[in-house]
C-alpha cells in the first residue's frame, strides 16, 4: 500500500507542487492539503498519515507548535519540515520534536527526492528489523558510517537518490541475487548503461561486489551481488 501523506503549507502554489510531485510516485498517496494549523490538526486526526510535510509559518500559528501538540497527542507521523526560515533554532526545535529532515524554500526537487528516499529506507529498515541491533539503530538515526547514500546530500553528478534507492532495494530484498546491469535496468525501468552507473557507484561504496558470470555462449557478463 502507498504511504499516506498530509501536506501542511500556507503557500498554495508550493503545496500544489508538492502534491503533484508526490502524485507521480506510486508509493505515496496525498490524503489532503492544509493551509492553516486548524485544518492541519483535523486532517491529521482524521487520516493518521505516515508522513507529514509541515511548513513552520502558518497564518493561524506555528508548524513547530502544531508538531508539539501532535506529539503530545501520540501522533507518530514521520515529519519533513518545509520552510523559508533559516534560523538554527527552528532546525534544532524541529529535530527535538522528531522531524527527520528539513527542506528550505525554494524547494529543490532533487533534495526532496533524497528526503523521500530516506523516509522509504527508514520504513523498510523498521519492517525488516525483527531484532534490535546497534547496526539497525545506527541506520535509523543516520549515524552508521555506511549509511544509505540516498540520504547523502552530496551524491555525485549523474546519481539521483530515487534511482539509487530502487537499485539498492533490489539487492536488499534478495541478498543472494546476482544481477547484471541489463537485468537491473529492466527491473527499474532504465537503460543498461544507466543501471551500470548506479551499480558501479554502489561498488565503490562497498555495498556490492562484482564477479564475472560465464554463460554457455558469448562473452562473460559482469554480475553484482549484495556484500554480506
The 8 nearest C-alpha neighbors of each residue, nearest first, counted from 0:
[[1, 2, 26, 27, 3, 28, 25, 49],
 [2, 0, 26, 27, 28, 3, 25, 24],
 [1, 3, 27, 26, 28, 49, 4, 0],
 [2, 4, 28, 48, 49, 29, 27, 1],
 [5, 3, 29, 50, 48, 30, 51, 28],
 [4, 6, 51, 31, 30, 29, 32, 48],
 [7, 5, 32, 52, 51, 8, 33, 53],
 [8, 6, 33, 53, 34, 54, 32, 52],
 [9, 7, 34, 54, 14, 10, 6, 33],
 [8, 10, 34, 57, 11, 35, 7, 58],
 [11, 9, 13, 12, 8, 14, 34, 15],
 [12, 10, 14, 13, 15, 9, 8, 34],
 [11, 13, 15, 14, 10, 16, 17, 9],
 [14, 12, 16, 10, 15, 11, 17, 8],
 [15, 13, 11, 17, 16, 8, 12, 18],
 [14, 16, 18, 12, 17, 13, 19, 11],
 [17, 15, 13, 19, 14, 18, 20, 12],
 [16, 18, 20, 14, 15, 19, 21, 13],
 [19, 17, 15, 21, 20, 16, 22, 14],
 [20, 18, 22, 16, 17, 21, 15, 23],
 [19, 21, 17, 22, 23, 18, 16, 24],
 [22, 20, 18, 24, 23, 19, 27, 17],
 [21, 23, 19, 20, 24, 18, 28, 27],
 [22, 24, 21, 20, 25, 19, 27, 18],
 [25, 23, 21, 22, 26, 27, 20, 28],
 [26, 24, 27, 23, 1, 22, 28, 21],
 [25, 27, 1, 24, 2, 28, 0, 21],
 [28, 26, 2, 1, 24, 25, 3, 21],
 [29, 27, 3, 1, 2, 4, 30, 22],
 [30, 28, 4, 31, 5, 3, 18, 27],
 [31, 29, 5, 4, 28, 3, 46, 32],
 [30, 32, 5, 29, 6, 33, 42, 4],
 [31, 33, 6, 7, 5, 34, 14, 30],
 [32, 34, 7, 39, 38, 35, 6, 8],
 [33, 35, 9, 8, 7, 32, 38, 10],
 [36, 34, 57, 33, 38, 37, 58, 59],
 [35, 37, 39, 38, 59, 60, 40, 57],
 [38, 36, 40, 39, 35, 41, 59, 33],
 [39, 37, 41, 40, 33, 36, 35, 42],
 [38, 40, 36, 33, 42, 37, 41, 43],
 [41, 39, 37, 43, 38, 42, 44, 36],
 [40, 42, 44, 38, 39, 43, 45, 37],
 [43, 41, 39, 45, 44, 40, 46, 38],
 [42, 44, 47, 46, 40, 45, 41, 39],
 [45, 43, 41, 42, 47, 46, 40, 74],
 [46, 44, 42, 43, 47, 41, 40, 48],
 [45, 47, 43, 48, 44, 42, 30, 3],
 [48, 46, 43, 44, 45, 49, 76, 74],
 [49, 47, 3, 4, 50, 46, 76, 5],
 [48, 50, 76, 3, 77, 4, 2, 47],
 [51, 49, 77, 4, 76, 48, 78, 3],
 [50, 52, 78, 5, 4, 53, 6, 77],
 [53, 51, 6, 79, 80, 7, 78, 5],
 [52, 54, 7, 80, 81, 51, 79, 6],
 [53, 55, 81, 82, 8, 62, 80, 56],
 [54, 56, 62, 61, 82, 63, 57, 53],
 [55, 57, 61, 54, 62, 58, 60, 82],
 [58, 56, 60, 61, 35, 59, 9, 55],
 [59, 57, 60, 35, 56, 9, 36, 61],
 [60, 58, 57, 36, 35, 61, 37, 56],
 [61, 59, 57, 58, 36, 62, 56, 64],
 [60, 62, 64, 56, 63, 55, 57, 65],
 [61, 63, 55, 65, 64, 54, 66, 56],
 [62, 64, 66, 65, 61, 55, 67, 93],
 [63, 65, 67, 61, 62, 66, 68, 60],
 [66, 64, 62, 68, 63, 67, 69, 61],
 [65, 67, 63, 69, 68, 64, 62, 70],
 [66, 68, 64, 70, 65, 69, 63, 71],
 [69, 67, 65, 71, 66, 70, 72, 64],
 [70, 68, 72, 66, 74, 71, 67, 65],
 [69, 71, 73, 67, 74, 72, 68, 66],
 [70, 72, 68, 73, 69, 67, 74, 66],
 [73, 71, 69, 70, 74, 68, 67, 75],
 [72, 74, 70, 71, 75, 69, 68, 76],
 [75, 73, 69, 70, 72, 76, 71, 47],
 [74, 76, 73, 77, 70, 49, 69, 47],
 [77, 75, 49, 50, 74, 48, 78, 51],
 [76, 78, 50, 49, 51, 75, 98, 79],
 [79, 77, 98, 51, 50, 52, 99, 76],
 [78, 80, 100, 52, 101, 98, 99, 53],
 [79, 81, 101, 53, 54, 52, 102, 78],
 [82, 80, 54, 102, 53, 103, 101, 79],
 [83, 81, 103, 54, 84, 55, 104, 102],
 [82, 84, 104, 103, 85, 81, 105, 55],
 [85, 83, 82, 86, 103, 89, 55, 104],
 [84, 86, 87, 83, 103, 89, 82, 90],
 [87, 85, 88, 89, 84, 90, 91, 83],
 [86, 88, 90, 89, 91, 85, 92, 84],
 [87, 89, 91, 86, 90, 92, 93, 85],
 [90, 88, 92, 87, 91, 86, 93, 85],
 [89, 91, 93, 87, 88, 92, 94, 86],
 [90, 92, 88, 94, 89, 93, 87, 95],
 [93, 91, 95, 89, 94, 90, 88, 96],
 [94, 92, 90, 96, 98, 95, 91, 89],
 [93, 95, 98, 97, 91, 96, 92, 90],
 [96, 94, 92, 93, 97, 91, 98, 90],
 [95, 97, 93, 94, 98, 92, 67, 66],
 [96, 98, 94, 95, 99, 93, 78, 77],
 [99, 97, 78, 94, 93, 100, 79, 96],
 [98, 100, 97, 78, 79, 94, 77, 101],
 [101, 99, 79, 98, 80, 114, 102, 78],
 [100, 102, 80, 79, 81, 103, 99, 90],
 [103, 101, 81, 80, 82, 104, 106, 100],
 [102, 104, 82, 83, 81, 106, 105, 101],
 [105, 103, 106, 83, 82, 102, 81, 107],
 [104, 106, 103, 107, 83, 102, 82, 13],
 [105, 107, 104, 103, 108, 102, 111, 110],
 [106, 108, 110, 109, 111, 105, 104, 102],
 [107, 109, 111, 110, 112, 106, 20, 113],
 [110, 108, 112, 111, 107, 113, 159, 160],
 [109, 111, 113, 107, 112, 108, 114, 152],
 [110, 112, 108, 114, 113, 109, 115, 107],
 [113, 111, 109, 115, 110, 114, 161, 116],
 [112, 114, 116, 110, 160, 111, 115, 150],
 [113, 115, 111, 117, 116, 112, 118, 110],
 [116, 114, 118, 112, 117, 113, 111, 119],
 [115, 117, 113, 119, 118, 114, 161, 149],
 [116, 118, 120, 114, 115, 150, 119, 121],
 [117, 119, 115, 121, 116, 120, 114, 122],
 [120, 118, 116, 122, 117, 121, 123, 115],
 [119, 121, 123, 117, 122, 118, 124, 116],
 [122, 120, 118, 124, 119, 123, 139, 117],
 [123, 121, 125, 119, 120, 124, 126, 118],
 [122, 124, 120, 126, 125, 121, 127, 119],
 [123, 125, 127, 121, 122, 126, 128, 120],
 [124, 126, 122, 128, 123, 127, 121, 129],
 [127, 125, 123, 124, 128, 122, 129, 121],
 [126, 128, 124, 125, 129, 123, 122, 130],
 [129, 127, 125, 130, 126, 124, 131, 135],
 [128, 130, 127, 131, 126, 125, 132, 124],
 [131, 129, 128, 132, 135, 127, 125, 133],
 [132, 130, 135, 128, 129, 133, 136, 134],
 [131, 133, 135, 134, 130, 136, 128, 137],
 [134, 132, 136, 135, 137, 131, 138, 143],
 [133, 135, 137, 132, 136, 138, 143, 131],
 [136, 134, 138, 132, 137, 133, 139, 131],
 [137, 135, 133, 139, 138, 134, 140, 132],
 [138, 136, 143, 142, 134, 140, 135, 139],
 [137, 139, 141, 135, 143, 136, 140, 146],
 [140, 138, 136, 141, 137, 121, 135, 124],
 [141, 139, 137, 138, 142, 136, 143, 135],
 [140, 142, 138, 139, 143, 137, 146, 147],
 [143, 141, 137, 140, 138, 144, 146, 139],
 [142, 144, 137, 146, 138, 145, 141, 134],
 [145, 143, 146, 142, 141, 137, 138, 147],
 [146, 144, 143, 147, 204, 148, 138, 206],
 [147, 145, 143, 144, 138, 141, 148, 142],
 [146, 148, 149, 150, 145, 151, 138, 117],
 [147, 149, 151, 150, 146, 154, 160, 163],
 [148, 150, 160, 147, 151, 113, 116, 164],
 [151, 149, 148, 117, 113, 147, 152, 114],
 [150, 152, 148, 153, 149, 154, 147, 113],
 [151, 153, 154, 150, 110, 113, 149, 148],
 [154, 152, 151, 155, 148, 150, 156, 149],
 [153, 155, 152, 151, 158, 156, 159, 148],
 [156, 154, 158, 153, 157, 159, 200, 152],
 [155, 157, 158, 154, 159, 153, 196, 160],
 [156, 158, 155, 159, 196, 154, 197, 193],
 [159, 157, 156, 155, 154, 160, 197, 163],
 [160, 158, 161, 162, 163, 157, 154, 109],
 [159, 161, 149, 163, 113, 162, 164, 112],
 [162, 160, 164, 163, 159, 116, 112, 165],
 [163, 161, 165, 164, 160, 159, 166, 158],
 [164, 162, 160, 166, 161, 165, 167, 159],
 [163, 165, 161, 167, 162, 166, 168, 160],
 [166, 164, 162, 168, 163, 167, 161, 169],
 [167, 165, 163, 168, 169, 164, 162, 183],
 [166, 168, 164, 169, 165, 170, 163, 171],
 [167, 169, 171, 165, 170, 166, 164, 172],
 [170, 168, 166, 167, 172, 171, 165, 173],
 [169, 171, 173, 174, 172, 168, 167, 225],
 [170, 172, 168, 174, 173, 169, 167, 225],
 [171, 173, 170, 169, 168, 174, 167, 176],
 [172, 174, 170, 171, 175, 176, 169, 225],
 [175, 173, 170, 225, 171, 176, 172, 224],
 [176, 174, 173, 177, 224, 225, 170, 172],
 [175, 177, 173, 174, 224, 178, 170, 225],
 [178, 176, 224, 223, 222, 175, 179, 225],
 [179, 177, 222, 223, 182, 176, 183, 224],
 [178, 180, 222, 182, 181, 221, 223, 183],
 [179, 181, 195, 183, 194, 191, 182, 184],
 [180, 182, 191, 184, 179, 183, 185, 194],
 [183, 181, 185, 179, 184, 180, 178, 186],
 [184, 182, 186, 180, 185, 181, 194, 179],
 [185, 183, 189, 194, 191, 181, 190, 182],
 [184, 186, 182, 188, 183, 187, 189, 181],
 [187, 185, 183, 184, 188, 182, 189, 169],
 [188, 186, 184, 185, 189, 183, 165, 166],
 [189, 187, 185, 184, 186, 190, 183, 194],
 [190, 188, 184, 187, 193, 185, 194, 191],
 [189, 191, 184, 193, 192, 194, 188, 185],
 [190, 192, 181, 184, 194, 180, 193, 195],
 [193, 191, 195, 190, 194, 196, 180, 184],
 [194, 192, 196, 190, 195, 191, 189, 197],
 [193, 195, 184, 191, 197, 180, 196, 192],
 [194, 196, 198, 180, 192, 193, 197, 199],
 [197, 195, 193, 199, 194, 198, 200, 192],
 [198, 196, 200, 194, 199, 195, 201, 163],
 [199, 197, 195, 201, 200, 196, 194, 202],
 [198, 200, 202, 196, 201, 197, 195, 203],
 [199, 201, 197, 203, 202, 198, 196, 204],
 [202, 200, 204, 198, 203, 206, 199, 207],
 [201, 203, 207, 199, 205, 200, 204, 206],
 [202, 204, 200, 205, 201, 199, 206, 207],
 [203, 205, 201, 202, 206, 200, 207, 145],
 [206, 204, 202, 203, 207, 201, 208, 226],
 [207, 205, 201, 226, 204, 202, 225, 208],
 [208, 206, 225, 202, 226, 224, 205, 201],
 [207, 209, 224, 223, 226, 202, 225, 210],
 [210, 208, 223, 222, 224, 221, 207, 211],
 [209, 211, 222, 221, 223, 212, 208, 220],
 [212, 210, 221, 220, 222, 219, 213, 209],
 [211, 213, 220, 219, 221, 214, 222, 210],
 [214, 212, 219, 211, 220, 215, 218, 216],
 [215, 213, 216, 212, 219, 217, 218, 220],
 [214, 216, 213, 217, 218, 219, 212, 220],
 [217, 215, 214, 218, 213, 219, 220, 212],
 [218, 216, 219, 214, 215, 213, 220, 212],
 [217, 219, 220, 216, 213, 214, 212, 215],
 [220, 218, 213, 212, 211, 214, 217, 221],
 [221, 219, 212, 211, 222, 218, 213, 179],
 [222, 220, 211, 210, 179, 212, 209, 219],
 [223, 221, 179, 178, 210, 209, 177, 211],
 [222, 224, 209, 178, 177, 208, 179, 207],
 [223, 225, 177, 207, 208, 176, 226, 209],
 [226, 224, 207, 174, 170, 227, 206, 208],
 [225, 227, 207, 206, 208, 224, 205, 174],
 [226, 225, 174, 206, 207, 224, 175, 208]]
